[in-house]
Every structure is written in structure tokens, then in C-alpha cells.
Amino acid sequence: MGKYTFAFDSTETPEHDRLGGKCTSLAIMTSAGMPVPPGFAVTTDAFDAVMNQTTLRDHIVKHLAGLDPNDVVDVDTRAAHIRELIMTQEVPADVRDESIAAYNTLMELCGGEVPVAVRSSATAEDLPDASFAGQQDTYLWIIGQEAVMQKIRECWASLYTARAITYRMANNISDEGLSMAVAVQKMVNSRTSGVAMTIDPSNGDKSKIVVDSSWGLGEMVVSGEVTPDNFLIDKVMMHIINRIISDKHEELVPSGHGTVIRKEVEAERRNSPSLSDEELIQVATLAKAAHKHYGTVQDIEWAIDADLPAGSNVLLLQSRPETVWSQKKQEVKITSTGSGIEAITKSLMAQIGDRK
């Protein structure tokens, strides 16, 4: 598209420094032929232009100097001030014009104005050794050019929430060179959604796939606000080993007016499976394909679009490296005192495990 935007179906090679973790993943999955909703990234070049073509970055650096992460009140105050600076800073005309052009192109592709999701995609996220899930903002069911431009700006500002600032400090992640891309993507009309991991997180078994699902949009599953249905699938044979159907009392659904609302799930659906067996295997197959493509254990977000026909309605929203068990494996390698042959054997076995 240009310097400040990048279509997910672009033939250009996606670069993490320009697209951040989330947008890079979406572009890679799209190029691999996975079922990803269409969209584009507002690149880190746009964020950097806002920061560097003004005095904004200098103001932020000065405002964070000497910050004590344990002083909660001071952190909140400084973070709020930085976000206000970002929200009121004028966006360079070329950044705004190119972003609007990319949005209009997406709307044409979708056959008219449709709702979109606007998601943060920081350069320091979705890394193998750090989980930034939920650290920056996501906005759902956004309609209209001006609303989308406003949410892009809010995503930029979310890089400096108190939580994000203290997380980076606690994990020794420097703010130097830190940047933010933003994903703008056709909204999925989720009948059912959730997450899947190509490992059993309870014991690290890589021969299993675990799927959590619930009604409506997946944010309630990711945030832990609803207890999802839980399924265990054999990764090799692709059959269902175990299922736990939960009482899914609430769901997030579109209001029809450009917003998302909480809704009580009616009695007949609360304790019914949110996925059929066929849909469950489709989700597991998608997760397995992501694992194979990336060559490592994946933590994916997925949704079933109510507007699409069965068989083509399971969509991949995000795929990131799993962090908990991969971190444990690294710790074992670091503390190992075995012989050279022992270390090589362990390394080879670990690689074989990753390819399951």
C-alpha cells in the first residue's frame, strides 16, 4: 500500500519492526492461505511519524524519567498524562490520508461499509519469551472512517497505560525503539469463539490440542469473565478425548448500532455445547496447521462467523507462540549440567516434540 499502511494480503514480506507482533502474524497467516478476515496494518512508521515529527517522544521520555514502578499513584498519573498527549497530538497529513485510503479500500473489498475490529500491535508483543496478551487495547464493531481513526489513536495511546508501562519495567523491556502498529480488520460476526493451544497447558503434553469455546465474541473467554466449554483432542488421531460443557451465562454480541453489548444467554443454550464435534475438529485442524506453519507450539484465537456457510465459517483471528511451557523448556536447558552428548540428545528430542 505505502509507507504507513500494509494490506494483510500484500505480496511484500511482512516485517515485525513495521507491523508489530499481531499484524505480522495476520499477514503471515494470510499469505499461507489460512482463513483470516481481510484487513490492513497502520504501520509503526505512522506511530513514529506522530512521535518524531513533533516533540511528543521527547515529552514522553522526560515524563517517564525516574519513575518508581511501585508508586502506583505516580505511575497512574504519569501514564494518564502521556495518553492525553498522544490523543491530542495532531497526526501528520500524509499519515492520516494514507490510513483513510487503506480503510476505504477495505470497505470496497467488503462490498460497502462494514464494522471492523481495531487492534493494537506493538513491536514488543507476541514474543516467545513474553506474553503481552491484553496489554494494549482492542476495539470491536467500529463503524465509519472517523471512528476508526479515533480508535487507531487510542491504540497508540494504550502503549502507555500504567499496566503496560510497569509490565515493560518489570521485564526489563526498554522503551527505546518501542513502537506500535494497529490492525484494522473486518469484524467477524461471531456465533461462537474462543482459543486453542497445540499443547495441554496443564501438563505440557504436545500430543494434545486444548480448545476453549463460548457463545458470542471471544473477549469474555480471553479475559476469563465466562467459564468456557473445554475440549481435549488427540493431535495425531484428531479425535475428541474429553469434553467439559460449562454454564455459559453471558455473551458479547453486536448491538446493531456499532457497539458490543453483554447479553444473558438463554436457558436452552447456557449448558449446551458451543461447538459441534465437526466444528471442534475444524478448529483443532486449524490450530494444528498454524503449529506446523510456525514450527512451534501455538496459542490461537478463532471464531465461527454466523454469516458464512458451514465448512468455511471457522476463521483464524490470531496465532502467537505459547509462552509458559516454552519458557520452562528454556529454563531446563539453561540449568542442565549434562555432558555434550546428553545436551545434544535432549535438544533433538525437544525438536521432535515441537514437530508433533
C-alpha positions as CSV (number, residue, x, y, z in Angstrom):
1,M,0.0,0.0,0.0
2,G,2.6,2.5,1.1
3,K,4.9,3.6,3.9
4,Y,2.2,4.0,6.5
5,T,-0.2,1.0,5.7
6,F,0.3,-2.6,4.8
7,A,-2.5,-4.9,3.5
8,F,-2.6,-8.3,5.1
9,D,-2.7,-9.9,1.6
10,S,0.2,-7.8,0.4
11,T,2.9,-9.6,-1.7
12,E,5.6,-7.7,0.3
13,T,7.4,-9.6,3.1
14,P,5.9,-8.6,6.5
15,E,8.5,-7.2,8.8
16,H,8.0,-7.3,12.6
17,D,9.6,-3.9,13.1
18,R,6.9,-2.3,10.8
19,L,3.9,-4.4,11.7
20,G,4.3,-5.4,15.4
21,G,3.5,-8.9,16.6
22,K,-0.2,-9.1,15.8
23,C,-0.2,-7.6,12.3
24,T,2.9,-9.6,11.3
25,S,1.1,-12.8,12.4
26,L,-2.0,-11.8,10.5
27,A,-0.1,-11.1,7.3
28,I,1.9,-14.3,7.5
29,M,-1.2,-16.4,8.1
30,T,-3.0,-14.7,5.2
31,S,0.0,-15.4,2.8
32,A,-0.1,-19.0,4.0
33,G,-3.7,-19.4,2.8
34,M,-5.2,-19.6,6.3
35,P,-8.8,-18.3,6.7
36,V,-8.1,-14.8,8.1
37,P,-10.6,-11.9,7.8
38,P,-9.3,-9.2,5.4
39,G,-7.7,-6.1,6.8
40,F,-4.6,-3.9,6.9
41,A,-2.0,-2.6,9.3
42,V,-1.3,1.0,10.1
43,T,2.5,0.6,10.4
44,T,4.9,1.6,13.0
45,D,6.1,4.2,10.6
46,A,2.8,6.1,11.2
47,F,3.3,5.9,15.0
48,D,6.9,7.0,14.7
49,A,5.9,9.9,12.5
50,V,3.5,11.1,15.1
51,M,6.2,10.8,17.7
52,N,9.2,12.1,15.9
53,Q,7.8,14.8,13.6
54,T,6.7,16.5,16.8
55,T,8.1,16.9,20.3
56,L,5.9,14.1,21.6
57,R,8.7,11.5,22.1
58,D,10.9,13.9,24.0
59,H,8.0,14.8,26.3
60,I,7.3,11.1,27.0
61,V,10.9,10.3,27.7
62,K,11.1,13.1,30.2
63,H,7.8,12.1,31.8
64,L,9.0,8.5,32.4
65,A,12.4,9.6,33.8
66,G,12.9,8.4,37.4
67,L,9.6,6.6,37.5
68,D,9.2,4.2,40.5
69,P,7.0,1.3,39.3
70,N,6.0,0.6,42.9
71,D,4.5,4.1,43.3
72,V,1.0,3.2,41.9
73,V,-0.4,6.7,42.2
74,D,2.5,8.3,40.4
75,V,2.5,5.7,37.6
76,D,-1.2,6.2,37.0
77,T,-0.8,10.0,36.9
78,R,2.1,9.9,34.5
79,A,0.5,7.3,32.3
80,A,-2.7,9.3,32.0
81,H,-0.8,12.4,31.1
82,I,1.2,10.6,28.4
83,R,-2.0,9.2,26.9
84,E,-3.6,12.6,26.8
85,L,-0.6,14.0,24.9
86,I,-0.9,11.2,22.3
87,M,-4.7,11.7,22.0
88,T,-4.4,15.5,21.4
89,Q,-1.3,15.5,19.2
90,E,-2.0,16.4,15.6
91,V,-1.5,13.5,13.2
92,P,0.7,14.4,10.1
93,A,-1.5,14.8,7.0
94,D,0.3,12.1,5.0
95,V,-0.3,9.5,7.8
96,R,-4.0,10.4,8.0
97,D,-4.5,10.4,4.2
98,E,-2.9,7.1,3.6
99,S,-4.8,5.4,6.6
100,I,-8.1,6.7,5.3
101,A,-7.3,5.5,1.8
102,A,-6.5,2.0,3.1
103,Y,-9.7,2.0,5.1
104,N,-11.8,2.9,2.0
105,T,-10.1,0.2,0.0
106,L,-11.0,-2.4,2.6
107,M,-14.6,-1.2,2.6
108,E,-14.8,-1.5,-1.2
109,L,-13.4,-5.1,-0.8
110,C,-16.1,-5.9,1.7
111,G,-18.9,-4.5,-0.6
112,G,-19.7,-1.5,1.4
113,E,-19.2,-0.1,4.9
114,V,-18.9,-2.9,7.4
115,P,-17.9,-3.0,11.1
116,V,-14.2,-3.5,11.8
117,A,-12.0,-4.6,14.7
118,V,-9.2,-2.1,15.6
119,R,-6.4,-3.9,17.4
120,S,-3.1,-2.8,18.9
121,S,0.1,-4.5,17.5
122,A,3.1,-3.4,19.5
123,T,6.6,-4.3,18.4
124,A,7.3,-5.9,21.9
125,E,4.4,-8.4,21.9
126,D,3.7,-12.0,21.0
127,L,7.3,-12.8,21.6
128,P,8.4,-16.4,22.6
129,D,9.6,-15.1,26.0
130,A,7.0,-12.6,26.9
131,S,3.2,-12.6,26.8
132,F,1.6,-9.2,26.1
133,A,-1.9,-10.6,25.7
134,G,-4.3,-7.9,26.9
135,Q,-1.6,-5.3,27.5
136,Q,-2.8,-2.9,24.8
137,D,-6.2,-2.0,23.5
138,T,-8.7,-3.7,21.1
139,Y,-11.9,-2.1,19.9
140,L,-14.7,-4.1,18.3
141,W,-17.5,-3.4,15.9
142,I,-16.2,0.0,14.9
143,I,-18.1,1.7,12.1
144,G,-17.1,4.7,10.0
145,Q,-13.9,6.4,9.0
146,E,-13.7,9.0,11.8
147,A,-14.5,6.4,14.5
148,V,-11.7,4.1,13.1
149,M,-9.2,6.9,13.0
150,Q,-10.1,7.7,16.6
151,K,-9.6,4.1,17.7
152,I,-6.2,3.9,15.9
153,R,-5.1,6.9,18.0
154,E,-6.4,5.2,21.2
155,C,-4.4,2.1,20.4
156,W,-1.3,4.2,20.1
157,A,-2.1,5.7,23.5
158,S,-2.6,2.3,25.1
159,L,1.1,1.6,24.8
160,Y,1.4,3.9,27.8
161,T,-1.3,2.5,30.2
162,A,0.0,2.1,33.7
163,R,-0.2,-1.7,33.3
164,A,1.8,-1.6,30.1
165,I,4.5,0.7,31.5
166,T,5.0,-1.4,34.7
167,Y,5.0,-4.7,32.7
168,R,7.8,-3.4,30.5
169,M,9.8,-2.2,33.5
170,A,9.3,-5.5,35.4
171,N,10.5,-7.5,32.3
172,N,13.4,-5.1,31.5
173,I,11.9,-4.2,28.1
174,S,13.3,-0.8,27.1
175,D,11.1,1.9,25.7
176,E,13.9,2.9,23.4
177,G,12.7,1.9,19.9
178,L,9.3,0.8,21.1
179,S,6.6,1.4,18.6
180,M,3.0,0.4,17.8
181,A,1.3,-0.7,14.6
182,V,-2.5,-1.1,14.5
183,A,-4.6,-3.8,12.8
184,V,-7.8,-2.7,11.1
185,Q,-9.7,-5.9,10.2
186,K,-13.2,-6.8,9.0
187,M,-15.3,-7.7,12.1
188,V,-16.3,-11.3,12.4
189,N,-19.9,-11.9,13.4
190,S,-19.0,-14.5,16.0
191,R,-21.6,-17.1,16.8
192,T,-19.0,-19.0,18.8
193,S,-15.4,-18.1,19.5
194,G,-12.5,-18.9,21.8
195,V,-8.9,-20.0,22.0
196,A,-6.9,-23.2,21.2
197,M,-3.5,-24.4,22.2
198,T,-1.4,-27.0,20.5
199,I,-0.3,-28.3,23.8
200,D,-2.1,-29.4,27.0
201,P,-1.3,-26.4,29.3
202,S,-2.0,-28.5,32.4
203,N,1.0,-30.8,31.8
204,G,2.9,-29.7,28.7
205,D,1.7,-32.7,26.6
206,K,2.4,-31.7,23.0
207,S,0.4,-34.6,21.6
208,K,-2.8,-32.9,22.6
209,I,-4.8,-29.8,21.5
210,V,-6.9,-28.0,24.0
211,V,-9.9,-25.9,22.8
212,D,-11.9,-23.4,25.0
213,S,-15.1,-22.0,23.5
214,S,-18.2,-20.0,24.4
215,W,-21.0,-18.1,22.7
216,G,-20.5,-14.8,21.0
217,L,-17.3,-12.8,20.8
218,G,-14.2,-14.3,22.3
219,E,-13.1,-11.4,24.6
220,M,-15.0,-12.9,27.6
221,V,-13.1,-16.2,27.1
222,V,-9.7,-14.4,26.8
223,S,-10.4,-12.2,29.9
224,G,-11.8,-15.1,32.0
225,E,-15.2,-13.5,32.5
226,V,-17.0,-16.6,31.4
227,T,-16.2,-20.3,32.1
228,P,-15.9,-21.7,28.5
229,D,-16.5,-25.2,27.3
230,N,-13.3,-27.2,27.4
231,F,-12.3,-29.9,24.9
232,L,-9.2,-32.1,24.7
233,I,-8.3,-33.5,21.3
234,D,-5.6,-36.1,20.3
235,K,-3.3,-34.2,17.9
236,V,-2.3,-37.2,15.9
237,M,-5.6,-39.1,15.5
238,M,-7.7,-35.9,15.7
239,H,-10.4,-37.4,17.9
240,I,-12.0,-36.0,20.9
241,I,-10.7,-37.4,24.2
242,N,-12.6,-35.3,26.7
243,R,-15.2,-32.6,26.9
244,I,-16.4,-30.3,29.7
245,I,-19.6,-28.4,28.9
246,S,-19.9,-25.3,31.2
247,D,-22.7,-23.0,32.2
248,K,-22.0,-20.1,29.8
249,H,-24.2,-17.4,31.4
250,E,-23.2,-14.3,29.3
251,E,-22.1,-13.5,25.8
252,L,-20.8,-10.4,23.9
253,V,-22.9,-9.6,20.8
254,P,-23.2,-6.7,18.4
255,S,-25.9,-4.2,19.4
256,G,-26.7,-3.3,15.8
257,H,-25.7,0.2,16.5
258,G,-21.9,0.0,16.2
259,T,-21.3,-1.2,19.7
260,V,-20.9,-4.5,21.6
261,I,-23.3,-5.4,24.5
262,R,-23.4,-8.1,27.1
263,K,-26.4,-10.4,26.9
264,E,-27.6,-13.1,29.1
265,V,-27.5,-16.5,27.3
266,E,-31.0,-18.0,27.2
267,A,-31.6,-21.2,29.2
268,E,-31.5,-23.7,26.4
269,R,-28.0,-22.6,25.2
270,R,-26.3,-22.0,28.6
271,N,-25.5,-25.6,29.1
272,S,-25.4,-26.7,25.5
273,P,-22.1,-27.3,23.7
274,S,-21.0,-24.2,21.9
275,L,-19.3,-26.3,19.2
276,S,-20.5,-29.3,17.3
277,D,-18.0,-32.2,17.0
278,E,-17.4,-31.3,13.4
279,E,-16.7,-27.7,14.2
280,L,-14.4,-28.7,17.0
281,I,-12.3,-30.8,14.7
282,Q,-12.2,-27.9,12.2
283,V,-10.8,-25.6,15.0
284,A,-8.3,-28.2,16.1
285,T,-7.2,-28.8,12.4
286,L,-6.7,-25.0,12.0
287,A,-4.6,-24.9,15.2
288,K,-2.5,-27.8,14.1
289,A,-1.9,-26.1,10.7
290,A,-0.8,-23.0,12.5
291,H,1.6,-25.1,14.6
292,K,3.0,-26.8,11.5
293,H,3.4,-23.5,9.7
294,Y,5.3,-21.7,12.5
295,G,7.1,-24.9,13.7
296,T,6.4,-24.3,17.3
297,V,3.5,-24.6,19.9
298,Q,0.8,-22.0,19.2
299,D,-1.9,-20.3,21.2
300,I,-4.6,-19.2,18.7
301,E,-7.8,-17.2,18.8
302,W,-10.5,-18.3,16.4
303,A,-14.2,-17.6,15.7
304,I,-17.2,-19.1,13.8
305,D,-18.8,-16.5,11.6
306,A,-22.6,-16.7,11.8
307,D,-22.8,-15.1,8.3
308,L,-20.7,-17.7,6.5
309,P,-21.8,-21.2,5.4
310,A,-20.7,-24.3,7.3
311,G,-17.3,-25.6,6.2
312,S,-15.9,-22.1,5.5
313,N,-17.1,-20.3,8.7
314,V,-14.2,-21.2,11.0
315,L,-11.8,-18.2,11.0
316,L,-8.4,-17.7,12.4
317,L,-8.1,-14.3,14.3
318,Q,-4.6,-14.6,15.9
319,S,-1.8,-17.1,16.4
320,R,1.1,-16.5,18.8
321,P,3.8,-18.6,20.4
322,E,2.8,-20.4,23.6
323,T,4.9,-18.9,26.4
324,V,4.5,-20.9,29.7
325,W,5.9,-24.3,28.6
326,S,8.4,-22.9,26.1
327,Q,9.8,-20.8,29.0
328,K,10.1,-23.9,31.2
329,K,11.9,-25.7,28.4
330,Q,14.4,-22.9,28.2
331,E,14.9,-22.9,31.9
332,V,15.7,-26.7,31.8
333,K,18.3,-26.1,29.0
334,I,19.9,-23.3,31.0
335,T,20.3,-25.3,34.2
336,S,21.3,-28.6,32.6
337,T,24.7,-29.8,33.6
338,G,24.7,-32.9,31.4
339,S,27.5,-33.9,29.0
340,G,27.7,-32.6,25.5
341,I,26.1,-35.8,24.1
342,E,23.3,-35.6,26.7
343,A,22.6,-31.9,25.8
344,I,22.5,-32.7,22.0
345,T,20.2,-35.7,22.6
346,K,17.8,-33.5,24.7
347,S,17.9,-30.8,22.1
348,L,17.0,-33.3,19.3
349,M,14.2,-34.8,21.4
350,A,12.8,-31.3,22.1
351,Q,12.8,-30.5,18.4
352,I,11.0,-33.8,17.6
353,G,8.4,-32.9,20.2
354,D,7.9,-29.5,18.6
355,R,7.1,-31.1,15.3
356,K,4.3,-33.2,16.6
